[in-house]
Amino acid sequence: MCAYSACMTDNRPRMFTNMRDTDVATVELEASEEGVLILVADHKTMLQFGEASLALKRATFVWIKRLHAIKNQLDCTNPYLLFTIGQQPFKNINRYLRMV
């Protein structure tokens, strides 16, 4: 999901690791029939460019909702959508994407 979205939107893969559950929950309330716009405030170029925006069609947003639902079933307390056991964002995403 991260690699696909990074290729299709020209966002850095690291931006996806900084996406929080609250970013997803907020956007669900504002979703239109055409799609959603996820705003990610915490990312590498935030100071220069402000929030990163990720526009997704409803069909693609279903992937994120599904991941969010799986995470909720695990009773995970990590605030990031792409989560780990700890409280930190998922690290080394670029390394893993290069391996793939």
DRENBA-646519 format. One record per residue: x, y, z of N, C-alpha, C, O, CB in turn; residue number from 1. Coordinates in steps of 0.001 Angstrom, whole numbers, plus 500000, padded with zeros to 6 digits. Each point is the difference from the previous one (the first is absolute). Glycine has a CB too. Layout:
BEGIN
SITE      n.X      n.Y      n.Z     ca.X     ca.Y     ca.Z      c.X      c.Y      c.Z      o.X      o.Y      o.Z     cb.X     cb.Y     cb.Z     i
SITE        X        Y        Z        X        Y        Z        X        Y        Z        X        Y        Z        X        Y        Z   NUM
...
//
This chain:
BEGIN
SITE      n.X      n.Y      n.Z     ca.X     ca.Y     ca.Z      c.X      c.Y      c.Z      o.X      o.Y      o.Z     cb.X     cb.Y     cb.Z     i
SITE   500823   498818   500000   499177   501182   500000   500870   501251   500000   499733   500950   499265   498459   497794   501934     1
SITE   502831   501251   499613   500891   501159   500094   500746   500235   498696   500077   501134   499528   500173   498445   502916     2
SITE   500298   499368   496971   500750   500137   498750   499085   500447   498860   500373   500869   499212   501229   497355   501567     3
SITE   497233   501201   499132   499033   500370   498962   499615   501471   500122   500014   500736   499014   499114   496907   500954     4
SITE   500531   502777   501236   499578   501386   500210   501132   500984   499760   499776   501085   499465   498553   498108   502180     5
SITE   502883   500440   498744   501146   500875   499772   500250   500192   498509   500316   501106   499562   500685   498134   502605     6
SITE   498861   499700   497059   500189   500094   498548   498887   500803   499334   500259   500796   499097   500921   497005   500955     7
SITE   497600   501992   500386   498853   500647   499358   499822   501462   500404   499405   500772   499247   499518   497005   500676     8
SITE   501575   502619   501244   499760   501360   500479   501244   500858   500044   499890   501200   500255   498262   497898   501057     9
SITE   503009   500359   498456   501267   500723   500052   500328   500492   501410   500768   500949   500157   498867   499736   497476    10
SITE   499800   498687   503382   500371   500292   501384   501128   499069   500412   500132   498895   499474   497520   501885   501071    11
SITE   503148   499674   500390   501074   499158   500512   499409   498862   500832   499028   500215   500726   502562   501757   499285    12
SITE   498976   496826   499898   499488   498880   500801   500020   500304   501495   499136   499524   500736   501660   498916   497494    13
SITE   500163   502334   502220   500109   500330   501420   498775   500785   500489   499650   499936   501179   502856   500088   498588    14
SITE   496843   500718   499323   498798   500738   500376   498917   499050   500490   499247   500336   500914   501319   501440   497413    15
SITE   499352   497047   501077   498985   499022   500386   500260   499454   501398   499061   499661   500720   500635   499740   496875    16
SITE   501567   500513   502790   500307   499493   501329   499638   501012   501080   499833   499627   501161   502003   498999   497856    17
SITE   498041   502633   500624   499626   501040   500962   498498   500236   500051   499539   500846   500765   502665   500213   498845    18
SITE   497029   498217   499598   498545   500144   500004   499454   499384   501295   500310   498860   500344   499595   501073   497096    19
SITE   499289   500837   503251   499458   499549   501283   498558   499530   499857   499309   500333   499038   502215   501258   502142    20
SITE   498044   497631   499800   498612   499541   500026   499027   501170   499969   498946   499922   499369   501774   498053   501901    21
SITE   499636   503114   499415   499109   501161   500036   499851   500633   498611   498938   500531   499675   501739   499877   502712    22
SITE   500383   499537   496791   499912   500517   498623   498953   499215   499215   499236   500576   499226   503193   500126   500846    23
SITE   497541   497999   500129   499056   499131   499289   498586   500173   500548   499043   500074   499228   502805   498278   500335    24
SITE   498011   501713   501748   498677   500134   500611   499344   501316   499612   498795   500041   499754   501963   498539   502153    25
SITE   500012   502486   498037   499469   501312   499629   499506   500000   498563   498936   500548   499711   502623   500535   501916    26
SITE   499192   498318   497482   499662   500022   498579   498770   499154   499700   499258   500299   499064   503151   500059   500407    27
SITE   497367   498597   501306   498825   499161   499761   498708   500794   500132   499027   499731   499296   502250   498300   501542    28
SITE   498714   502935   500051   498806   500822   500210   499762   500961   498841   498865   500412   499761   501496   499408   502697    29
SITE   500705   500542   496818   499913   500983   498924   500070   499378   498606   500098   500729   499013   500932   500902   502532    30
SITE   498922   497073   498356   500148   499312   498713   498804   500290   499096   498856   500056   500452   502492   498132   500665    31
SITE   498943   501994   497595   498941   500174   499014   499833   498689   499238   500700   499023   500267   499786   503471   499520    32
SITE   498601   497494   499284   499796   498781   499211   501166   499741   499058   500270   498854   499641   497269   501501   500503    33
SITE   503151   500706   499455   501128   499846   499078   501266   499540   500699   500778   499231   499434   498222   502529   499154    34
SITE   501213   498703   502636   501211   499623   500697   500206   500767   501282   499083   500614   500545   501880   498811   497289    35
SITE   500283   500520   502636   500355   500644   501265   501312   500752   499834   500783   499727   499089   498014   498478   502221    36
SITE   501423   502734   499577   501252   500747   500036   500555   499877   501410   499439   500552   500946   499802   501080   497233    37
SITE   501856   497646   501955   500634   499806   501297   501114   501034   500137   500852   500121   499120   498588   497385   500898    38
SITE   500548   503235   501084   501042   500980   500277   500908   499448   501087   499541   499615   501075   498941   502305   498262    39
SITE   502817   498045   500368   500987   499480   500941   500887   501165   500406   500788   500500   499197   499169   497157   499772    40
SITE   499914   502774   502280   500713   501186   500470   501472   499723   500272   500837   500875   499779   497037   499935   501202    41
SITE   502459   498005   499488   501361   499689   500417   500739   499235   498901   499796   498801   499815   499452   501148   502588    42
SITE   501612   500765   496873   500812   499352   498969   501267   500805   499778   500148   501086   500561   497794   497962   498335    43
SITE   502965   500445   500304   501343   500562   499857   500015   501456   499524   500768   500803   500529   500006   496901   498989    44
SITE   498418   502645   499524   500039   501350   499434   498859   500871   500519   499575   500937   499324   501510   498124   498638    45
SITE   498427   500638   503216   498877   500734   500578   500312   501486   500159   499144   500837   499716   500170   497081   501474    46
SITE   501884   502424   499255   500333   501402   500227   500006   500806   498708   499605   501166   500002   501739   498137   501966    47
SITE   499093   500101   496933   500058   500705   498725   498663   500020   499274   499657   501001   499372   502720   498351   500472    48
SITE   496864   499561   500230   498815   499861   499155   498690   499824   500760   498938   499981   499378   502555   499042   498956    49
SITE   498548   500848   502979   498772   499795   500762   499559   498547   499969   500793   499098   499730   498541   503241   499764    50
SITE   499395   497452   500785   499473   498640   500054   500111   499307   498645   499837   500626   498952   498597   500083   502864    51
SITE   501840   498013   498220   499986   499198   498776   498567   499554   499762   499283   499659   500940   503123   499553   499398    52
SITE   497188   500793   498419   498642   499547   499684   500066   498742   499158   500835   499861   499106   498302   502500   501000    53
SITE   499972   496743   500202   499916   498733   499295   498566   499824   499540   499114   499719   500808   502781   499265   500550    54
SITE   497870   501180   497344   498662   499841   499432   499837   498566   499524   500802   499501   499210   499120   502937   500096    55
SITE   499036   496905   501179   499758   498608   499652   498564   499804   499540   499076   500636   500509   502666   498650   501138    56
SITE   498087   499831   497393   498641   499604   499623   499428   499139   501115   500742   499434   500802   499814   500658   496718    57
SITE   498139   499816   502525   499349   499223   501058   500495   498549   500014   500204   499425   501070   497777   502058   498735    58
SITE   502209   497931   499020   500439   498597   499927   501381   499821   500625   500256   498980   500640   498384   500718   497271    59
SITE   502246   501269   501916   501337   499918   500588   499952   500283   501493   500741   499397   500776   500261   501300   497040    60
SITE   498128   500219   502585   499873   500331   501417   499498   498801   500804   500258   499905   501199   499297   502485   498182    61
SITE   499737   496705   499968   499528   498782   500670   501185   499204   500555   499882   499380   501056   498107   500539   497410    62
SITE   503150   500091   500837   501190   499297   500488   500436   500578   501341   500331   499258   500925   500387   500258   496708    63
SITE   499282   501800   502468   500423   500659   501236   498999   499720   501115   500388   499741   501138   500766   502061   497531    64
SITE   497565   498250   501004   498982   499696   501009   500146   498559   500499   499815   499724   501186   498624   501941   497737    65
SITE   501889   497439   500175   500165   498592   500371   501199   499812   500926   499917   499271   500988   499048   500049   496831    66
SITE   502146   501336   501861   501180   499941   500864   499676   500598   501371   500417   499466   501028   501100   500685   496950    67
SITE   497754   500934   502031   499610   500655   501261   499121   499059   500835   500159   499926   501219   499965   502352   497661    68
SITE   498953   497006   500473   499130   499057   500708   500801   498833   500576   499741   499565   501123   498365   501075   497361    69
SITE   502859   498852   500760   500858   498912   500491   500785   500470   501217   500123   499279   500990   500060   499763   496680    70
SITE   500338   502153   502246   500763   500558   501121   499124   500121   501240   500450   499695   501105   501009   501558   497283    71
SITE   497305   499185   501446   499084   500129   501139   499688   498645   500627   499828   499912   501216   499186   502120   497717    72
SITE   500911   496920   500267   499759   498654   500530   501170   499512   500848   499818   499214   500930   498756   500292   497079    73
SITE   502623   500965   501663   501196   499599   500748   500157   500780   501297   500882   499697   500804   500199   499710   497043    74
SITE   498085   501580   502360   500057   500841   501190   501375   500641   500137   500593   500005   501079   497699   498536   500038    75
SITE   502199   501991   497789   501319   500626   499937   499896   501457   500474   499054   500700   499641   501628   497772   498436    76
SITE   500279   501980   502718   499972   501374   500497   500915   500932   499218   500072   501188   500315   499399   497905   501921    77
SITE   501220   500411   496769   500857   500830   499165   499117   500972   499213   499032   499559   499380   502722   498592   500446    78
SITE   498542   503159   500174   499136   500977   499338   500140   500048   498479   499214   500676   499336   500929   500625   502736    79
SITE   500834   497999   497366   500253   500056   498561   499223   498914   499263   499817   498896   500513   502459   502047   499939    80
SITE   497268   499383   498335   499233   499041   499205   500848   498785   499634   499571   498863   500194   499045   503020   498900    81
SITE   502592   498353   500376   500943   498904   499745   500741   499773   501309   500962   500708   500298   499300   499847   497192    82
SITE   499309   498482   503278   500396   499902   501398   501032   498926   500268   500206   499082   499207   497569   501738   501362    83
SITE   502863   499328   500572   500902   499001   500548   499516   499689   501414   499003   500561   500455   502978   500248   498123    84
SITE   498711   498314   502105   499626   499652   501369   500201   501190   500938   499227   500187   500939   501390   497418   498612    85
SITE   500416   503196   500197   500297   501141   500865   499133   501208   499684   498929   499872   499406   503395   499296   500786    86
SITE   498145   502000   500207   499251   501242   499804   500599   500882   498902   499514   501108   499772   499831   498787   502628    87
SITE   501679   499642   496931   500688   500776   498981   499432   499700   498615   499364   498964   499801   502708   501046   501617    88
SITE   498156   500899   497613   499563   499694   498633   500803   498845   499413   501096   499690   500467   498235   502704   499223    89
SITE   500113   496980   499287   500656   498906   499298   501269   500543   499351   499936   500930   499197   497847   497883   500387    90
SITE   503358   500616   500756   501279   500519   499499   500502   499152   498838   499529   498885   499775   501023   501997   502513    91
SITE   500397   499660   496991   500686   499299   498915   499082   499624   498847   500272   499033   499288   501299   500106   502397    92
SITE   497356   501599   498118   499068   499677   498905   500706   500051   498649   499743   499163   499135   498353   501759   502220    93
SITE   502793   500052   498459   500704   500098   498708   500875   498777   499756   500073   499508   498874   499914   502989   501320    94
SITE   500673   497009   500842   500844   498811   499853   499169   498790   499586   500403   499240   499119   501173   501674   502605    95
SITE   497269   498905   498907   499157   498857   499680   499400   500121   498593   499864   499001   499293   499622   500742   503152    96
SITE   500161   501465   497159   499467   500182   498655   501054   499729   498934   499688   499439   498949   498710   502240   501957    97
SITE   502845   498713   499355   501087   499698   499054   500204   498496   499880   500268   499495   498909   500844   502688   501657    98
SITE   498762   497093   500551   500162   498546   499972   498910   499359   499150   500266   499031   499289   500797   501032   502988    99
SITE   497731   500453   497784   498899   499459   499233   500230   500291   498547   499183   499628   499159   499248   500651   502757   100
//
